[in-house]
Amino acid sequence: MSEPTEPRPIGVLIADDQAMIRAGLRLMLETQPDLAVVAEAADGRQAVELARAHRPDVALLDIAMPHVNGLEAARRILAANPAPRVIMLTMYDTDDNLDRSLHAGVSGFLLKGSPPEHLFAAVRSAARGEILLDPAVTGRVVDAYRRTSPPPQPPPESALTAREQQVLRLIAQGLSNAEIAAALAIAEATVSTHLNRLLAKLGLRDRAQVVRHAYETGLVRPGEPPT
């Protein structure tokens, strides 16, 4: 009888123009047995090339990089098929950076001063297809939605079942698939099924677009507690 194989580590690409930042990120990530750094890039152009060559599961991109900035690099990387998940890293939690990052379709937004636990959680969440924002900027993301979004329109609720609407609201409120499963007393695989169906019905690509859709349509409002 063959020995059970260990699950493959999550492959991570690090892109930052500061060598010390790259080294620090690598040291932190390599303390986790389920995370592995597969490549390092010193600018956005190199990040795009290395993402194509190494096909990481998750790309950690600094926003302010030379040649090609992190946001443009994210757009190019996410245009690949299949595309890795992308997490933006920055020293500056400006509203413009937040809004442009989420509209680019990234799976996470982290401040460089965040504790390692936030970094690990963001990488794992992104690899699962979920979105995780730094707790320090979540409120500002909501404010950015309110400022930049058009007046709320009634969501196309008729296109979704009642359960799909529940799942959509909980995703928009930041819950993971496991947390949604516990809240609704259903299997985590069932949550994934509902998520895939609502993405198809609403023409959305990923969890980041679900969050934007929920706030733009008024289905979820800032400060609303999970239901």
Backbone torsions as a table, in degrees:
resi	resn	phi	psi	omega
1	MET	NA	127.6	-175.7
2	SER	-72.6	150.0	177.8
3	GLU	-71.2	142.1	176.7
4	PRO	-63.4	136.8	-179.0
5	THR	-83.5	145.1	177.1
6	GLU	-72.8	142.5	176.9
7	PRO	-62.5	145.5	-179.3
8	ARG	-68.3	134.2	177.8
9	PRO	-62.3	155.3	175.1
10	ILE	-73.2	119.5	-179.5
11	GLY	-81.0	129.3	-174.9
12	VAL	-122.7	132.4	170.4
13	LEU	-100.7	129.8	177.3
14	ILE	-106.8	130.1	177.4
15	ALA	-131.9	114.2	177.6
16	ASP	-158.3	141.0	-177.5
17	ASP	-78.5	-6.9	178.4
18	GLN	-102.0	118.4	-176.5
19	ALA	-60.6	-35.1	-179.0
20	MET	-68.0	-36.3	177.5
21	ILE	-66.1	-44.4	178.8
22	ARG	-60.2	-43.5	-179.4
23	ALA	-63.8	-41.1	179.1
24	GLY	-64.7	-42.1	178.1
25	LEU	-63.7	-42.5	178.9
26	ARG	-61.4	-45.4	-179.7
27	LEU	-60.3	-42.5	179.1
28	MET	-65.8	-48.3	-177.4
29	LEU	-63.0	-35.8	-176.6
30	GLU	-77.2	-1.8	170.6
31	THR	-78.6	-11.3	-176.8
32	GLN	-104.3	120.7	-175.8
33	PRO	-64.3	-20.5	-178.3
34	ASP	-95.8	5.9	179.6
35	LEU	-122.5	139.0	-179.6
36	ALA	-141.0	128.6	176.5
37	VAL	-80.6	121.2	-176.5
38	VAL	-101.8	-17.8	-179.8
39	ALA	-167.0	156.5	176.0
40	GLU	-129.6	137.9	179.0
41	ALA	-124.1	144.2	-178.9
42	ALA	-98.9	-5.2	176.6
43	ASP	-157.2	172.4	-175.5
44	GLY	-66.4	-37.7	-179.9
45	ARG	-62.9	-44.1	178.7
46	GLN	-66.5	-34.5	178.7
47	ALA	-61.0	-42.5	179.0
48	VAL	-63.5	-43.9	-179.4
49	GLU	-64.1	-43.8	-178.0
50	LEU	-71.7	-31.0	175.9
51	ALA	-63.7	-39.1	177.6
52	ARG	-68.5	-38.3	-175.6
53	ALA	-76.3	-39.7	-172.2
54	HIS	-103.1	-16.1	178.3
55	ARG	48.5	60.7	178.6
56	PRO	-68.1	162.4	173.8
57	ASP	-76.8	-37.0	-176.8
58	VAL	-137.3	136.9	174.8
59	ALA	-113.3	125.4	175.0
60	LEU	-97.9	113.2	-173.4
61	LEU	-118.8	125.9	169.6
62	ASP	-69.8	143.1	-179.7
63	ILE	-72.9	-45.4	-174.8
64	ALA	-93.5	90.1	177.3
65	MET	-126.8	153.8	179.4
66	PRO	-76.0	167.0	177.9
67	HIS	69.2	-64.7	174.3
68	VAL	-131.8	122.9	-178.0
69	ASN	-72.2	168.2	-174.9
70	GLY	-62.2	-35.8	-179.2
71	LEU	-67.4	-42.8	177.6
72	GLU	-68.0	-39.1	175.9
73	ALA	-60.7	-40.7	178.3
74	ALA	-60.0	-45.4	-179.8
75	ARG	-61.2	-41.6	-179.9
76	ARG	-68.5	-40.8	180.0
77	ILE	-65.8	-41.4	-178.4
78	LEU	-72.4	-13.8	177.8
79	ALA	-79.0	-11.5	179.9
80	ALA	-71.3	160.9	177.6
81	ASN	-137.9	109.2	1.6
82	PRO	-80.0	153.6	-179.0
83	ALA	-105.5	142.1	172.6
84	PRO	-71.8	166.8	170.3
85	ARG	-80.2	152.0	-176.6
86	VAL	-125.3	134.6	173.8
87	ILE	-121.0	129.2	178.6
88	MET	-90.6	138.2	177.0
89	LEU	-118.0	137.7	-179.5
90	THR	-155.6	156.3	171.0
91	MET	-85.1	-18.7	-169.4
92	TYR	-121.0	117.2	-178.6
93	ASP	-92.4	56.1	-179.7
94	THR	-75.2	153.0	179.8
95	ASP	-60.2	-37.4	-178.6
96	ASP	-64.4	-43.8	178.2
97	ASN	-61.8	-43.2	179.8
98	LEU	-61.0	-50.2	-175.6
99	ASP	-65.0	-46.3	-178.0
100	ARG	-66.4	-34.9	178.6
101	SER	-64.7	-47.3	-178.2
102	LEU	-68.4	-35.6	177.1
103	HIS	-69.3	-23.3	175.9
104	ALA	-74.5	-15.6	177.7
105	GLY	94.5	24.3	-179.3
106	VAL	-73.6	164.3	-177.7
107	SER	-104.1	0.8	179.8
108	GLY	-170.6	157.7	178.9
109	PHE	-143.3	117.3	-175.2
110	LEU	-128.6	143.4	171.0
111	LEU	-84.6	145.0	-177.5
112	LYS	-65.9	-19.9	177.4
113	GLY	-86.8	5.2	-179.6
114	SER	-68.8	151.1	177.5
115	PRO	-67.7	155.6	-178.6
116	PRO	-53.9	-33.8	-178.1
117	GLU	-60.5	-35.2	178.2
118	HIS	-68.2	-39.0	178.0
119	LEU	-62.5	-48.5	-179.1
120	PHE	-60.9	-43.9	-178.9
121	ALA	-64.0	-39.6	-179.5
122	ALA	-65.2	-42.6	179.8
123	VAL	-64.3	-44.6	-179.3
124	ARG	-66.6	-40.5	178.5
125	SER	-63.3	-44.3	179.6
126	ALA	-61.4	-41.8	-179.9
127	ALA	-62.8	-29.1	177.4
128	ARG	-83.0	-2.1	-178.2
129	GLY	86.4	16.4	-179.8
130	GLU	-104.2	168.5	179.3
131	ILE	-114.7	138.8	178.4
132	LEU	-138.9	126.0	178.4
133	LEU	-107.5	147.9	175.7
134	ASP	-57.6	128.9	179.8
135	PRO	-53.5	-28.3	-177.8
136	ALA	-69.9	-17.2	-175.9
137	VAL	-117.7	-1.7	-175.7
138	THR	-56.8	-45.9	179.7
139	GLY	-61.5	-36.0	179.9
140	ARG	-72.1	-31.4	175.2
141	VAL	-61.6	-45.4	179.2
142	VAL	-61.3	-43.6	178.2
143	ASP	-61.1	-39.5	179.2
144	ALA	-63.6	-39.0	176.4
145	TYR	-60.2	-44.3	-177.6
146	ARG	-64.2	-36.1	-177.5
147	ARG	-76.9	-37.0	-171.2
148	THR	-99.1	-13.2	-176.3
149	SER	-82.5	150.4	173.5
150	PRO	-69.2	166.8	177.9
151	PRO	-52.4	137.3	-176.9
152	PRO	-57.2	136.3	174.2
153	GLN	-113.2	150.1	178.6
154	PRO	-56.7	130.8	179.4
155	PRO	-67.9	153.7	-179.9
156	PRO	-75.5	64.6	-173.9
157	GLU	-63.6	-26.1	-179.3
158	SER	-64.8	-20.6	-179.8
159	ALA	-79.4	-17.4	-175.3
160	LEU	-113.2	148.3	171.7
161	THR	-74.6	166.8	179.0
162	ALA	-59.5	-39.9	-179.9
163	ARG	-67.6	-39.8	178.3
164	GLU	-63.5	-37.0	176.5
165	GLN	-64.1	-41.0	177.6
166	GLN	-61.0	-45.8	-179.2
167	VAL	-62.9	-41.9	179.4
168	LEU	-60.5	-46.0	-180.0
169	ARG	-61.6	-42.5	-177.2
170	LEU	-70.2	-36.1	174.2
171	ILE	-61.3	-45.8	-178.6
172	ALA	-64.6	-24.7	179.1
173	GLN	-88.9	5.9	171.5
174	GLY	95.1	8.2	-178.6
175	LEU	-80.6	144.5	174.8
176	SER	-79.2	169.7	177.6
177	ASN	-58.5	-40.6	-179.9
178	ALA	-64.4	-40.9	179.4
179	GLU	-67.9	-37.2	177.1
180	ILE	-65.6	-42.6	178.8
181	ALA	-58.5	-43.3	179.5
182	ALA	-66.8	-40.7	-177.7
183	ALA	-66.6	-34.9	-176.6
184	LEU	-100.2	-0.7	-179.9
185	ALA	57.0	46.7	176.2
186	ILE	-130.8	169.2	-179.8
187	ALA	-73.0	149.9	179.0
188	GLU	-62.3	-35.1	177.3
189	ALA	-63.7	-33.2	178.0
190	THR	-68.0	-36.5	175.7
191	VAL	-60.3	-44.8	179.0
192	SER	-60.4	-38.8	178.4
193	THR	-64.0	-46.4	178.4
194	HIS	-61.4	-41.0	-179.9
195	LEU	-62.0	-47.1	-179.9
196	ASN	-61.4	-37.9	-179.6
197	ARG	-69.8	-42.1	-178.8
198	LEU	-70.9	-32.5	174.7
199	LEU	-60.3	-44.9	-179.1
200	ALA	-65.8	-42.9	-177.7
201	LYS	-66.4	-36.0	-176.3
202	LEU	-95.1	-2.7	179.4
203	GLY	68.5	34.0	-179.2
204	LEU	-103.6	157.0	-174.3
205	ARG	-95.6	-39.2	-171.7
206	ASP	-158.0	-175.3	-176.5
207	ARG	-65.1	-33.2	178.3
208	ALA	-61.0	-42.0	178.3
209	GLN	-69.9	-30.3	174.7
210	VAL	-62.0	-45.2	179.6
211	VAL	-60.3	-47.8	-179.3
212	ARG	-61.2	-44.9	179.6
213	HIS	-59.0	-44.0	-176.3
214	ALA	-63.2	-40.9	-179.8
215	TYR	-77.0	-38.3	-178.2
216	GLU	-66.3	-33.1	-179.2
217	THR	-90.1	-6.0	-179.5
218	GLY	82.2	7.5	179.0
219	LEU	-64.8	-34.5	173.5
220	VAL	-124.9	139.5	-178.6
221	ARG	-118.1	149.5	179.9
222	PRO	-52.7	134.1	177.5
223	GLY	84.1	-3.7	-179.2
224	GLU	-73.9	128.0	-179.3
225	PRO	-73.2	154.6	175.9
226	PRO	-55.1	139.4	-178.6
227	THR	-110.3	NA	NA
